[in-house]
Amino acid sequence: MMRSPRLSIIGVIISVVSLLPVMTQATEPIQFDYMMHCQGCHLPEGQGFPLRDVPRIKNHLGKFLHVEGGREFLIQVPGSAQSDLNDSRLTAVINWMLITFSQTELPDNFQPYTVTEVSRLRRSPLVEVKSTRALLIKKIEKLKL
Ligand code: HEC
């Protein structure tokens, strides 16, 4: 006896739907982490959220890597340091954000963050976030990047 074609189509649909979360995670796990943990404030294109005081990272984030203290800041800032992501996933997201949103601002000798570096930095979070950031922005503005 032949199997009902309708039943097997339903079977295919059920297996595809149940696999969807696995499939999206498997193809873009880093972007998925950004979506779940960072995008709520930083928005899909990294355009920032002025109403919430979230700065733009699009075509800007990489500039921090040109000034002293900037590399540390990107990991010590509360959004990074205090996220629920473990060290290796945070490392992947930060490197992904830099390359995806701010490739043109990266220094020529850009070295991606390593997990060891991120793990060390996030354990000494910033006390004065606003003033540290303001100081870095001043240094960046002087460079006229
Ligand atoms: C609740 C809102 C919020 C979430 C969620 C958030 N951030 Fe942020 N982020 C901010 C704000 C606000 C700033 C500006 C510095 C500050 O005041 O903390 C910032 C700044 C940053 C900066 C430095 C860029 C700059 O111009 O100051 C980095 C890097 C960063 N966040 C990474 C992340 C990552 C990675 C995640 C997800 C794991 C994340 N953030 C999630 C609000 C958020």
Backbone and ligand atoms as CSV (ligand in chain L), in Angstrom:
chain,resi,resn,atom,element,x,y,z
A,1,MET,N,N,0.825,-1.204,0.000
A,1,MET,CA,C,0.000,0.000,0.000
A,1,MET,C,C,0.870,1.270,0.000
A,2,MET,N,N,0.491,2.280,-0.793
A,2,MET,CA,C,1.278,3.513,-0.847
A,2,MET,C,C,1.041,4.386,0.395
A,3,ARG,N,N,2.058,5.050,0.857
A,3,ARG,CA,C,1.878,5.998,1.967
A,3,ARG,C,C,1.149,7.216,1.463
A,4,SER,N,N,0.315,7.755,2.285
A,4,SER,CA,C,-0.417,8.936,1.841
A,4,SER,C,C,0.565,10.085,1.587
A,5,PRO,N,N,0.534,10.688,0.375
A,5,PRO,CA,C,1.461,11.793,0.101
A,5,PRO,C,C,1.244,12.962,1.048
A,6,ARG,N,N,-0.010,13.146,1.469
A,6,ARG,CA,C,-0.268,14.296,2.339
A,6,ARG,C,C,0.455,14.118,3.677
A,7,LEU,N,N,0.415,12.873,4.181
A,7,LEU,CA,C,1.082,12.619,5.463
A,7,LEU,C,C,2.586,12.845,5.365
A,8,SER,N,N,3.194,12.426,4.242
A,8,SER,CA,C,4.644,12.589,4.196
A,8,SER,C,C,5.022,14.056,4.040
A,9,ILE,N,N,4.164,14.842,3.359
A,9,ILE,CA,C,4.458,16.283,3.265
A,9,ILE,C,C,4.395,16.906,4.656
A,10,ILE,N,N,3.357,16.497,5.418
A,10,ILE,CA,C,3.256,17.018,6.782
A,10,ILE,C,C,4.508,16.626,7.580
A,11,GLY,N,N,4.957,15.403,7.367
A,11,GLY,CA,C,6.156,14.935,8.070
A,11,GLY,C,C,7.360,15.806,7.747
A,12,VAL,N,N,7.507,16.153,6.464
A,12,VAL,CA,C,8.648,16.990,6.061
A,12,VAL,C,C,8.530,18.363,6.711
A,13,ILE,N,N,7.304,18.918,6.663
A,13,ILE,CA,C,7.123,20.255,7.252
A,13,ILE,C,C,7.451,20.235,8.739
A,14,ILE,N,N,6.967,19.220,9.430
A,14,ILE,CA,C,7.231,19.143,10.868
A,14,ILE,C,C,8.731,19.056,11.133
A,15,SER,N,N,9.441,18.240,10.358
A,15,SER,CA,C,10.859,18.123,10.675
A,15,SER,C,C,11.605,19.408,10.326
A,16,VAL,N,N,11.214,20.091,9.252
A,16,VAL,CA,C,11.895,21.349,8.913
A,16,VAL,C,C,11.636,22.385,10.005
A,17,VAL,N,N,10.373,22.506,10.418
A,17,VAL,CA,C,10.040,23.511,11.429
A,17,VAL,C,C,10.771,23.223,12.737
A,18,SER,N,N,10.844,21.936,13.099
A,18,SER,CA,C,11.482,21.641,14.381
A,18,SER,C,C,12.995,21.833,14.306
A,19,LEU,N,N,13.534,21.780,13.084
A,19,LEU,CA,C,14.977,21.978,12.942
A,19,LEU,C,C,15.365,23.452,12.794
A,20,LEU,N,N,14.376,24.320,12.528
A,20,LEU,CA,C,14.697,25.719,12.224
A,20,LEU,C,C,15.619,26.405,13.240
A,21,PRO,N,N,15.317,26.295,14.533
A,21,PRO,CA,C,16.203,26.976,15.481
A,21,PRO,C,C,17.634,26.454,15.388
A,22,VAL,N,N,17.774,25.159,15.217
A,22,VAL,CA,C,19.104,24.558,15.106
A,22,VAL,C,C,19.778,25.066,13.834
A,23,MET,N,N,19.012,25.111,12.728
A,23,MET,CA,C,19.594,25.527,11.462
A,23,MET,C,C,20.064,26.979,11.503
A,24,THR,N,N,19.242,27.884,12.050
A,24,THR,CA,C,19.661,29.284,12.073
A,24,THR,C,C,20.867,29.457,12.991
A,25,GLN,N,N,20.904,28.737,14.094
A,25,GLN,CA,C,22.064,28.836,14.989
A,25,GLN,C,C,23.309,28.288,14.328
A,26,ALA,N,N,23.125,27.190,13.576
A,26,ALA,CA,C,24.288,26.551,12.990
A,26,ALA,C,C,24.880,27.413,11.882
A,27,THR,N,N,24.028,28.155,11.131
A,27,THR,CA,C,24.584,28.942,10.048
A,27,THR,C,C,25.218,30.232,10.572
A,28,GLU,N,N,24.559,30.945,11.466
A,28,GLU,CA,C,25.077,32.233,11.929
A,28,GLU,C,C,25.035,32.327,13.449
A,29,PRO,N,N,25.798,31.498,14.154
A,29,PRO,CA,C,25.685,31.531,15.613
A,29,PRO,C,C,26.105,32.876,16.207
A,30,ILE,N,N,27.046,33.548,15.555
A,30,ILE,CA,C,27.549,34.804,16.117
A,30,ILE,C,C,26.508,35.898,15.950
A,31,GLN,N,N,25.948,35.988,14.757
A,31,GLN,CA,C,24.914,36.989,14.524
A,31,GLN,C,C,23.701,36.729,15.418
A,32,PHE,N,N,23.432,35.456,15.649
A,32,PHE,CA,C,22.327,35.086,16.534
A,32,PHE,C,C,22.588,35.617,17.946
A,33,ASP,N,N,23.810,35.479,18.430
A,33,ASP,CA,C,24.156,36.012,19.755
A,33,ASP,C,C,24.013,37.529,19.766
A,34,TYR,N,N,24.446,38.194,18.698
A,34,TYR,CA,C,24.281,39.651,18.628
A,34,TYR,C,C,22.802,40.017,18.707
A,35,MET,N,N,21.990,39.274,17.935
A,35,MET,CA,C,20.547,39.560,17.919
A,35,MET,C,C,19.927,39.395,19.300
A,36,MET,N,N,20.304,38.337,19.989
A,36,MET,CA,C,19.679,38.014,21.264
A,36,MET,C,C,20.190,38.878,22.414
A,37,HIS,N,N,21.462,39.288,22.355
A,37,HIS,CA,C,22.080,39.918,23.525
A,37,HIS,C,C,22.432,41.395,23.345
A,38,CYS,N,N,22.570,41.862,22.130
A,38,CYS,CA,C,23.090,43.215,21.930
A,38,CYS,C,C,22.164,44.097,21.090
A,39,GLN,N,N,21.502,43.485,20.146
A,39,GLN,CA,C,20.731,44.242,19.164
A,39,GLN,C,C,19.583,45.055,19.773
A,40,GLY,N,N,19.057,44.609,20.924
A,40,GLY,CA,C,17.966,45.316,21.572
A,40,GLY,C,C,18.327,46.768,21.831
A,41,CYS,N,N,19.573,47.027,22.132
A,41,CYS,CA,C,20.030,48.399,22.334
A,41,CYS,C,C,20.786,48.928,21.108
A,42,HIS,N,N,21.653,48.106,20.546
A,42,HIS,CA,C,22.524,48.612,19.472
A,42,HIS,C,C,21.848,48.617,18.101
A,43,LEU,N,N,20.703,47.932,18.000
A,43,LEU,CA,C,19.899,47.860,16.767
A,43,LEU,C,C,20.590,47.067,15.642
A,44,PRO,N,N,19.777,46.564,14.695
A,44,PRO,CA,C,20.292,45.593,13.713
A,44,PRO,C,C,21.477,46.085,12.896
A,45,GLU,N,N,21.502,47.378,12.568
A,45,GLU,CA,C,22.605,47.884,11.746
A,45,GLU,C,C,23.645,48.623,12.577
A,46,GLY,N,N,23.569,48.469,13.897
A,46,GLY,CA,C,24.526,49.154,14.759
A,46,GLY,C,C,24.349,50.665,14.733
A,47,GLN,N,N,23.148,51.091,14.384
A,47,GLN,CA,C,22.934,52.529,14.183
A,47,GLN,C,C,22.768,53.311,15.484
A,48,GLY,N,N,22.647,52.585,16.640
A,48,GLY,CA,C,22.524,53.285,17.915
A,48,GLY,C,C,21.090,53.685,18.208
A,49,PHE,N,N,20.872,54.153,19.436
A,49,PHE,CA,C,19.527,54.371,19.938
A,49,PHE,C,C,19.599,55.619,20.814
A,50,PRO,N,N,19.597,56.812,20.210
A,50,PRO,CA,C,19.806,58.055,20.962
A,50,PRO,C,C,18.873,58.188,22.165
A,51,LEU,N,N,17.624,57.753,22.029
A,51,LEU,CA,C,16.675,57.878,23.136
A,51,LEU,C,C,17.152,57.144,24.379
A,52,ARG,N,N,17.921,56.076,24.165
A,52,ARG,CA,C,18.438,55.304,25.291
A,52,ARG,C,C,19.910,55.590,25.544
A,53,ASP,N,N,20.437,56.613,24.878
A,53,ASP,CA,C,21.848,56.959,25.074
A,53,ASP,C,C,22.792,55.894,24.530
A,54,VAL,N,N,22.333,55.113,23.567
A,54,VAL,CA,C,23.216,54.082,22.991
A,54,VAL,C,C,23.915,54.683,21.771
A,55,PRO,N,N,25.253,54.725,21.816
A,55,PRO,CA,C,25.967,55.359,20.707
A,55,PRO,C,C,25.955,54.500,19.434
A,56,ARG,N,N,26.170,55.162,18.304
A,56,ARG,CA,C,26.259,54.465,17.026
A,56,ARG,C,C,27.575,53.674,16.984
A,57,ILE,N,N,27.509,52.420,16.553
A,57,ILE,CA,C,28.765,51.672,16.364
A,57,ILE,C,C,29.092,51.525,14.881
A,58,LYS,N,N,28.051,51.695,14.036
A,58,LYS,CA,C,28.237,51.632,12.586
A,58,LYS,C,C,29.254,52.687,12.160
A,59,ASN,N,N,30.306,52.237,11.459
A,59,ASN,CA,C,31.378,53.126,10.998
A,59,ASN,C,C,31.987,53.961,12.125
A,60,HIS,N,N,31.994,53.410,13.317
A,60,HIS,CA,C,32.609,54.136,14.429
A,60,HIS,C,C,33.412,53.233,15.361
A,61,LEU,N,N,32.891,52.028,15.620
A,61,LEU,CA,C,33.484,51.157,16.645
A,61,LEU,C,C,35.000,50.974,16.462
A,62,GLY,N,N,35.426,50.774,15.231
A,62,GLY,CA,C,36.846,50.498,14.953
A,62,GLY,C,C,37.772,51.636,15.348
A,63,LYS,N,N,37.225,52.856,15.444
A,63,LYS,CA,C,38.068,54.005,15.774
A,63,LYS,C,C,38.686,53.881,17.169
A,64,PHE,N,N,37.988,53.190,18.074
A,64,PHE,CA,C,38.518,53.020,19.438
A,64,PHE,C,C,39.865,52.305,19.428
A,65,LEU,N,N,40.087,51.467,18.413
A,65,LEU,CA,C,41.323,50.682,18.383
A,65,LEU,C,C,42.533,51.515,17.962
A,66,HIS,N,N,42.309,52.790,17.615
A,66,HIS,CA,C,43.422,53.668,17.245
A,66,HIS,C,C,43.972,54.432,18.445
A,67,VAL,N,N,43.265,54.419,19.579
A,67,VAL,CA,C,43.708,55.235,20.713
A,67,VAL,C,C,44.010,54.371,21.942
A,68,GLU,N,N,44.935,54.859,22.745
A,68,GLU,CA,C,45.346,54.122,23.940
A,68,GLU,C,C,44.145,53.928,24.867
A,69,GLY,N,N,43.943,52.716,25.328
A,69,GLY,CA,C,42.845,52.427,26.242
A,69,GLY,C,C,41.573,52.008,25.520
A,70,GLY,N,N,41.507,52.228,24.220
A,70,GLY,CA,C,40.295,51.922,23.464
A,70,GLY,C,C,40.024,50.431,23.356
A,71,ARG,N,N,41.078,49.681,23.141
A,71,ARG,CA,C,40.925,48.236,22.989
A,71,ARG,C,C,40.342,47.622,24.270
A,72,GLU,N,N,40.838,48.087,25.412
A,72,GLU,CA,C,40.347,47.593,26.705
A,72,GLU,C,C,38.886,48.008,26.910
A,73,PHE,N,N,38.609,49.274,26.558
A,73,PHE,CA,C,37.269,49.831,26.784
A,73,PHE,C,C,36.170,48.987,26.130
A,74,LEU,N,N,36.412,48.531,24.893
A,74,LEU,CA,C,35.361,47.800,24.172
A,74,LEU,C,C,34.944,46.508,24.879
A,75,ILE,N,N,35.817,45.989,25.720
A,75,ILE,CA,C,35.477,44.765,26.466
A,75,ILE,C,C,34.996,45.107,27.878
A,76,GLN,N,N,35.543,46.208,28.435
A,76,GLN,CA,C,35.206,46.545,29.825
A,76,GLN,C,C,33.876,47.275,29.966
A,77,VAL,N,N,33.382,47.834,28.851
A,77,VAL,CA,C,32.105,48.540,28.879
A,77,VAL,C,C,31.013,47.552,29.362
A,78,PRO,N,N,30.057,48.032,30.169
A,78,PRO,CA,C,29.086,47.095,30.763
A,78,PRO,C,C,28.360,46.200,29.748
A,79,GLY,N,N,27.977,46.772,28.588
A,79,GLY,CA,C,27.270,45.980,27.578
A,79,GLY,C,C,28.029,44.717,27.206
A,80,SER,N,N,29.360,44.798,27.136
A,80,SER,CA,C,30.178,43.622,26.844
A,80,SER,C,C,30.460,42.830,28.117
A,81,ALA,N,N,31.138,43.478,29.067
A,81,ALA,CA,C,31.644,42.775,30.249
A,81,ALA,C,C,30.546,42.051,31.018
A,82,GLN,N,N,29.388,42.701,31.125
A,82,GLN,CA,C,28.338,42.111,31.964
A,82,GLN,C,C,27.304,41.312,31.179
A,83,SER,N,N,27.583,41.034,29.921
A,83,SER,CA,C,26.609,40.261,29.136
A,83,SER,C,C,26.586,38.814,29.635
A,84,ASP,N,N,25.525,38.108,29.247
A,84,ASP,CA,C,25.405,36.703,29.652
A,84,ASP,C,C,26.288,35.786,28.814
A,85,LEU,N,N,26.904,36.327,27.780
A,85,LEU,CA,C,27.721,35.481,26.895
A,85,LEU,C,C,28.986,35.034,27.611
A,86,ASN,N,N,29.388,33.790,27.372
A,86,ASN,CA,C,30.654,33.344,27.974
A,86,ASN,C,C,31.822,33.975,27.205
A,87,ASP,N,N,33.034,33.777,27.699
A,87,ASP,CA,C,34.188,34.489,27.134
A,87,ASP,C,C,34.360,34.227,25.640
A,88,SER,N,N,34.209,32.984,25.213
A,88,SER,CA,C,34.491,32.720,23.802
A,88,SER,C,C,33.387,33.271,22.905
A,89,ARG,N,N,32.146,33.247,23.368
A,89,ARG,CA,C,31.071,33.815,22.542
A,89,ARG,C,C,31.150,35.339,22.518
A,90,LEU,N,N,31.529,35.959,23.635
A,90,LEU,CA,C,31.690,37.412,23.646
A,90,LEU,C,C,32.826,37.821,22.699
A,91,THR,N,N,33.921,37.066,22.732
A,91,THR,CA,C,35.049,37.347,21.834
A,91,THR,C,C,34.578,37.309,20.381
A,92,ALA,N,N,33.825,36.268,20.038
A,92,ALA,CA,C,33.352,36.127,18.657
A,92,ALA,C,C,32.430,37.279,18.275
A,93,VAL,N,N,31.547,37.689,19.185
A,93,VAL,CA,C,30.597,38.764,18.868
A,93,VAL,C,C,31.324,40.096,18.678
A,94,ILE,N,N,32.267,40.401,19.555
A,94,ILE,CA,C,32.994,41.665,19.442
A,94,ILE,C,C,33.784,41.717,18.127
A,95,ASN,N,N,34.496,40.639,17.808
A,95,ASN,CA,C,35.244,40.618,16.547
A,95,ASN,C,C,34.284,40.747,15.364
A,96,TRP,N,N,33.155,40.083,15.465
A,96,TRP,CA,C,32.139,40.144,14.392
A,96,TRP,C,C,31.584,41.566,14.246
A,97,MET,N,N,31.306,42.226,15.375
A,97,MET,CA,C,30.783,43.594,15.331
A,97,MET,C,C,31.793,44.534,14.664
A,98,LEU,N,N,33.061,44.385,15.028
A,98,LEU,CA,C,34.085,45.260,14.459
A,98,LEU,C,C,34.165,45.080,12.948
A,99,ILE,N,N,34.170,43.820,12.510
A,99,ILE,CA,C,34.335,43.550,11.080
A,99,ILE,C,C,33.052,43.863,10.305
A,100,THR,N,N,31.907,43.586,10.905
A,100,THR,CA,C,30.643,43.782,10.198
A,100,THR,C,C,30.239,45.255,10.137
A,101,PHE,N,N,30.404,45.974,11.245
A,101,PHE,CA,C,29.886,47.338,11.304
A,101,PHE,C,C,30.951,48.400,11.066
A,102,SER,N,N,32.220,48.031,11.202
A,102,SER,CA,C,33.220,49.092,11.196
A,102,SER,C,C,34.525,48.673,10.531
A,103,GLN,N,N,34.409,47.860,9.513
A,103,GLN,CA,C,35.599,47.365,8.808
A,103,GLN,C,C,36.498,48.505,8.332
A,104,THR,N,N,35.886,49.567,7.766
A,104,THR,CA,C,36.699,50.625,7.160
A,104,THR,C,C,37.453,51.455,8.197
A,105,GLU,N,N,37.030,51.404,9.469
A,105,GLU,CA,C,37.710,52.184,10.502
A,105,GLU,C,C,38.792,51.379,11.215
A,106,LEU,N,N,38.896,50.093,10.936
A,106,LEU,CA,C,39.871,49.263,11.650
A,106,LEU,C,C,41.294,49.695,11.302
A,107,PRO,N,N,42.208,49.670,12.299
A,107,PRO,CA,C,43.598,49.966,11.969
A,107,PRO,C,C,44.170,48.888,11.028
A,108,ASP,N,N,45.176,49.260,10.239
A,108,ASP,CA,C,45.749,48.303,9.276
A,108,ASP,C,C,46.263,47.049,9.980
A,109,ASN,N,N,46.801,47.246,11.183
A,109,ASN,CA,C,47.387,46.096,11.892
A,109,ASN,C,C,46.390,45.449,12.861
A,110,PHE,N,N,45.105,45.557,12.540
A,110,PHE,CA,C,44.060,45.014,13.440
A,110,PHE,C,C,44.297,43.541,13.767
A,111,GLN,N,N,44.341,43.257,15.057
A,111,GLN,CA,C,44.428,41.878,15.539
A,111,GLN,C,C,43.116,41.553,16.237
A,112,PRO,N,N,42.394,40.534,15.782
A,112,PRO,CA,C,41.149,40.175,16.480
A,112,PRO,C,C,41.428,39.879,17.956
A,113,TYR,N,N,40.444,40.131,18.788
A,113,TYR,CA,C,40.576,39.805,20.218
A,113,TYR,C,C,40.725,38.291,20.361
A,114,THR,N,N,41.504,37.887,21.357
A,114,THR,CA,C,41.583,36.466,21.692
A,114,THR,C,C,40.713,36.219,22.933
A,115,VAL,N,N,40.340,34.976,23.128
A,115,VAL,CA,C,39.490,34.632,24.272
A,115,VAL,C,C,40.216,34.944,25.586
A,116,THR,N,N,41.510,34.673,25.645
A,116,THR,CA,C,42.286,34.947,26.867
A,116,THR,C,C,42.243,36.429,27.219
A,117,GLU,N,N,42.405,37.263,26.183
A,117,GLU,CA,C,42.408,38.713,26.384
A,117,GLU,C,C,41.034,39.189,26.897
A,118,VAL,N,N,39.968,38.715,26.250
A,118,VAL,CA,C,38.612,39.119,26.626
A,118,VAL,C,C,38.300,38.655,28.048
A,119,SER,N,N,38.710,37.449,28.343
A,119,SER,CA,C,38.444,36.881,29.656
A,119,SER,C,C,39.127,37.709,30.754
A,120,ARG,N,N,40.350,38.163,30.474
A,120,ARG,CA,C,41.081,38.971,31.455
A,120,ARG,C,C,40.436,40.352,31.594
A,121,LEU,N,N,40.139,40.997,30.464
A,121,LEU,CA,C,39.627,42.368,30.497
A,121,LEU,C,C,38.257,42.481,31.148
A,122,ARG,N,N,37.383,41.547,30.857
A,122,ARG,CA,C,36.015,41.702,31.365
A,122,ARG,C,C,35.944,41.503,32.875
A,123,ARG,N,N,37.014,40.944,33.449
A,123,ARG,CA,C,37.040,40.752,34.890
A,123,ARG,C,C,37.472,41.995,35.647
A,124,SER,N,N,37.903,43.038,34.891
A,124,SER,CA,C,38.152,44.326,35.565
A,124,SER,C,C,37.287,45.388,34.891
A,125,PRO,N,N,35.981,45.357,35.186
A,125,PRO,CA,C,35.059,46.280,34.506
A,125,PRO,C,C,35.304,47.734,34.892
A,126,LEU,N,N,34.777,48.632,34.074
A,126,LEU,CA,C,34.970,50.064,34.285
A,126,LEU,C,C,34.156,50.574,35.458
A,127,VAL,N,N,34.718,51.537,36.181
A,127,VAL,CA,C,33.963,52.190,37.234
A,127,VAL,C,C,33.299,53.438,36.652
A,128,GLU,N,N,34.098,54.233,35.946
A,128,GLU,CA,C,33.608,55.489,35.368
A,128,GLU,C,C,33.399,55.319,33.869
A,129,VAL,N,N,32.247,54.791,33.481
A,129,VAL,CA,C,32.029,54.495,32.066
A,129,VAL,C,C,31.951,55.770,31.227
A,130,LYS,N,N,31.099,56.704,31.658
A,130,LYS,CA,C,30.854,57.899,30.852
A,130,LYS,C,C,32.119,58.733,30.665
A,131,SER,N,N,32.870,58.938,31.773
A,131,SER,CA,C,34.047,59.808,31.640
A,131,SER,C,C,35.157,59.093,30.864
A,132,THR,N,N,35.293,57.788,31.058
A,132,THR,CA,C,36.299,57.050,30.286
A,132,THR,C,C,35.979,57.147,28.804
A,133,ARG,N,N,34.690,56.975,28.464
A,133,ARG,CA,C,34.293,57.043,27.063
A,133,ARG,C,C,34.535,58.450,26.500
A,134,ALA,N,N,34.192,59.459,27.287
A,134,ALA,CA,C,34.358,60.841,26.817
A,134,ALA,C,C,35.828,61.140,26.514
A,135,LEU,N,N,36.706,60.629,27.353
A,135,LEU,CA,C,38.140,60.841,27.159
A,135,LEU,C,C,38.622,60.177,25.870
A,136,LEU,N,N,38.146,58.964,25.647
A,136,LEU,CA,C,38.539,58.227,24.434
A,136,LEU,C,C,38.021,58.941,23.184
A,137,ILE,N,N,36.783,59.446,23.269
A,137,ILE,CA,C,36.200,60.150,22.117
A,137,ILE,C,C,37.019,61.415,21.804
A,138,LYS,N,N,37.504,62.079,22.857
A,138,LYS,CA,C,38.355,63.263,22.641
A,138,LYS,C,C,39.619,62.877,21.885
A,139,LYS,N,N,40.242,61.756,22.334
A,139,LYS,CA,C,41.470,61.294,21.667
A,139,LYS,C,C,41.181,60.937,20.207
A,140,ILE,N,N,40.025,60.314,19.973
A,140,ILE,CA,C,39.654,59.914,18.611
A,140,ILE,C,C,39.453,61.157,17.747
A,141,GLU,N,N,38.781,62.159,18.308
A,141,GLU,CA,C,38.512,63.372,17.533
A,141,GLU,C,C,39.809,64.077,17.139
A,142,LYS,N,N,40.806,64.008,18.028
A,142,LYS,CA,C,42.101,64.625,17.722
A,142,LYS,C,C,42.761,63.966,16.531
A,143,LEU,N,N,42.533,62.648,16.379
A,143,LEU,CA,C,43.177,61.920,15.271
A,143,LEU,C,C,42.517,62.226,13.928
A,144,LYS,N,N,41.332,62.795,13.950
A,144,LYS,CA,C,40.571,63.103,12.733
A,144,LYS,C,C,40.477,61.889,11.805
A,145,LEU,N,N,40.036,60.777,12.352
A,145,LEU,CA,C,39.931,59.543,11.559
A,145,LEU,C,C,38.764,59.615,10.571
L,1,HEC,C1,C,20.781,47.741,27.714
L,1,HEC,C2,C,21.347,48.279,26.512
L,1,HEC,C3,C,22.589,47.622,25.937
L,1,HEC,C4,C,22.791,46.305,25.614
L,1,HEC,C5,C,21.828,45.153,25.746
L,1,HEC,C6,C,24.137,46.226,25.075
L,1,HEC,N1,N,24.720,47.457,25.083
L,1,HEC,FE1,FE,26.568,47.904,24.394
L,1,HEC,N2,N,26.335,49.844,24.957
L,1,HEC,C7,C,25.213,50.378,25.539
L,1,HEC,C8,C,25.465,51.761,25.909
L,1,HEC,C9,C,24.473,52.697,26.574
L,1,HEC,C10,C,26.779,52.051,25.513
L,1,HEC,C11,C,27.568,53.371,25.723
L,1,HEC,C12,C,28.509,53.213,26.895
L,1,HEC,C13,C,27.739,53.138,28.175
L,1,HEC,O1,O,27.162,54.146,28.600
L,1,HEC,O2,O,27.696,52.025,28.764
L,1,HEC,C14,C,27.293,50.823,24.909
L,1,HEC,C15,C,28.558,50.713,24.387
L,1,HEC,C16,C,29.092,49.548,23.872
L,1,HEC,C17,C,30.412,49.423,23.314
L,1,HEC,C18,C,31.423,50.546,23.172
L,1,HEC,C19,C,31.075,51.433,21.987
L,1,HEC,C20,C,30.922,52.883,22.321
L,1,HEC,O3,O,30.857,53.696,21.386
L,1,HEC,O4,O,30.812,53.248,23.510
L,1,HEC,C21,C,30.586,48.122,22.951
L,1,HEC,C22,C,31.807,47.489,22.316
L,1,HEC,C23,C,29.364,47.435,23.295
L,1,HEC,N3,N,28.473,48.327,23.855
L,1,HEC,C24,C,29.185,46.092,23.102
L,1,HEC,C25,C,28.014,45.423,23.425
L,1,HEC,C26,C,27.829,44.010,23.226
L,1,HEC,C27,C,28.873,43.057,22.672
L,1,HEC,C28,C,26.572,43.711,23.645
L,1,HEC,C29,C,25.897,42.374,23.671
L,1,HEC,C30,C,26.622,41.267,24.255
L,1,HEC,C31,C,25.975,44.949,24.127
L,1,HEC,N4,N,26.875,45.959,23.976
L,1,HEC,C32,C,24.706,45.050,24.648
L,1,HEC,C33,C,24.022,49.707,25.764
L,1,HEC,C34,C,23.830,48.346,25.598
